[in-house]
């Protein structure tokens, strides 16, 4: 279990619960589309955060288990489920690298906006494959990054400086390879973006003020190729808007 990640999300759970980037992004609608009109018996949402993915799909599931390593996040799940009158979402303290569920026990597994914090993508995917039934569906949504070296290195550096629990966001080609190597076949894929603003982005993660100022200075002198890749725009008040690429993959067991 990654103690740094757990502590970070315990500290920032309330901020993520009201984050527009997490609660209203295009990826939630796409997740619903990729789930189709199928009714699922048991679903597990890995690294659920405040539970937005679990809530979006709960009406298609007899039972949805929202899991996380952060008890602070699970408290937000409880509060939001009550506020939304959602009664079939349970909470479970669980590490994505060692899921506390039986082999072939779930027919839907989801994970949204979390794997870039995981210490081992192969271990995470291996656990998903173990728990998923043979006819099951795996839906994964996460921030991805550029296939180009300069924007990719800059992006990963900024994410890590903003939040030390960030590990890596693989580019789309790497995600496809990871799925295949884990024993999945990608049956649907979609690339989209999540649109954000710098001040909100660093506030949500409680980034130290000295790091924020250093990053802001670097953004002011950003390379044009990087700016174009992530649609970086500076506002008159010194804030910035930008778009991170997001990948959605639907996998089934090969």
N, C-alpha and C positions, 0 to 999 in steps of 0.2 A: 504493500500500500504506500502511495506517495504522500508522506506526511505534509510536505510543503504545499501540495495541491489542496489537500483537505483543509489545512489551516487557512489558506488563501480564500477558499470558497465559504468557509464558515464566517470569515470576516466580512465578505462582500455579498452574502446571500440576499439580503434585503434589496441591494442595488440591482441585482440581476432580476429580481421578481418584478421590478417596475421598468425594466429596460425595453424600449420600443424595438431595438434591434433584435431582441430575442423573442418578444411576444407577438410581433406583427410582421415579421419578414416574409418574403416570398417563399422561403424554404418550407414554412409550415403548410402553406397551401399545396405545394408540390408533394410534400410528404403524404398528405391526404389523398392526392391524386394517385400516387404510386401504390398506396395501399389498396386501391380499387374498391369495388363494392362488396368484397368478401367479408364475411363475419368470422372473427377469430375467437377461439376459445380462451387461450391464455396468451397474453402479451407481456413482454418485459421491455421497459425503457431503461437503457443503460446510461448512467451519468446524467440523470434527468434534470439536474439543476432545479429551477422552480417548478418544473413539471409541464412545460408548455407542449412538448411533443406528446406526452402521455395524455394530456387533456384533449388534444386535437383528435386523437384516435380512440379515445375511451368508448365512444358510442358504437364502435365497430367490434368491441371486445366484450366477452363475458366477464373477464377479469383482466385488469391492467396492473402490473406491479412496477412502480416507479422506484428505481434504485439510484443510490449515490453514496460516495464516501464521505460526504459532508452532511452532518446532522443538521446544520443550519439550513442547508438547501431543502432537506426533507421536511423541516418545520414550515418552510415556505410552501411546499407542496400541500401540506395539510391545510394551511390557511387559505390558499387559492382554491383548492378543491371544495372547501366548505363555502367559500364566497360564490363559487360557480354552481353549487348544488350538484357536484359530480360525486357519485357514491360508489363507483366500482373501481376506484384507483387506490390500491394499497401502497404502502411505503416499505422499502427494505434497504437496510444499510449493507452495501455490497461494493466490492472492488471489481472494476471491469476486467482485471487480469485474473480473477479467481471467483467466478460467479457461484453463489451458494444454491445452485439449482441442479436438479437431476439431468442426466443425459437425455436428449430428445424429449424435453418436457414442454417446450413452448412453440407455438406455431406462428408467432410474430415476435421479432426482436427489432427494436429501434434504438438508434443512438444519434443524437443531434447536437452539433456544436460543442463537441467534447473531445474527440480523439486526438486533437492537436495537443492535449494535455497529458496523454497517456505515455508512460515510459516505454511500452512495447506494443506497437501495432500488431505484430504477428501473434503475440500472446492473447491480446484482446480478440482478434478475429478467430483464433483457435477456440477460445471459450464460447464465442457466439455459435460456431459450427457445432460444438459439442452439445449445447443446450437446445439448439433448433431441431425440430422434427424434420424428417426427410422431405416432407411436402411443404415445409414452412417458408416464410418470407423474412428476409433481413433488409431493413431500410436504414441506410447510413447517410447522414448529412453532416458536412463539416466545412469549415473554412479550408480552402485549398490555396495554392499559390501559383506563381508564374512558372512556365516551363523555361523561361529565360533566366540566365544566371544572375545578372545584375539586379533586376527587380526581386528575384526570389531571395537573394541574400539580404537585401535591404528590408524586405517584408519580415523575414524571420527574426532579424536583429531587432526591429522595432517592436514586434510582438513580445519578444523575450524581455526587453528593457521595460516595456509597459507592465508586464506580468511575468514574474520569474517562474510561475508554474507552467508556462508555455514550453513545450518540448519541440515540436516540429509540425508544420502543415505540409504534407506531401503534395507535389503537383499531381494533376489528374492522371498522368501516365503511370506514376508510382502507385497511386491508389488502385488502378486497374490491375497492376501486377500483384499487389498485395492480396487482392480478392482472389485471383486465380491461384496463387500459391497457397492460400488458406483452404482451397477446395470449393470455392464459390464460382458460379457463372453469373456474370452481370447481364441481366435481362432488360434493364432500363437504366438510362443515365441522363442527367440534366445538369447543365452548368448555369448558375445564376450569380447574383451578387447580394451582398448585404451592405446597405448604405449607412454610413455613420458620420459622426462629427467628432473631431479630435478631443474637445473639452469633455464631452460626455464619455467618450471611450476611456480616457485616463482616469476620470473621476470614478467610474464604475469599478475599476480594478484597484483603486486606492494607491495609485502610483506615487512614489515620493516626489515632492515638489521640485527638487533639484534635477531629477531625471526628466520630469515634464519640461522644464525650461531648456534643458540640453536638447531634447528631442524637437521641441518647437523651433529652436534655432536651426537645426538641421533640415527641418521641413521647409523653412523659408528659403533655403538654398538647394532644394531638391533637384536631382538630375531630371532632365526633361523626359527621358525614356521611362523612368520610374513614375513620374507624374502622370504620363499618358496611360501607363499600364493600370494604375489604380485610381485614375480619374480624380486626382488630388486638386482641390481648388481652395484658394485662400479667401477668407472673408475680410471685410474692412475692420472688424473687431479683433483680428488676429487668430480667429478660429479657422479650422480647416474642415472641409467635407472630403470624403474619400469612399471608395468602394472596394471591399475585399471580395475576391472570387469565392464562390461556394459550390461544392459538388454534392450531388445527390445520386446515390447508387442503390439500385434494387438488386439484391443477390439471392440466388437459390443454390441449394447444394448440388454440386455436379455428380 
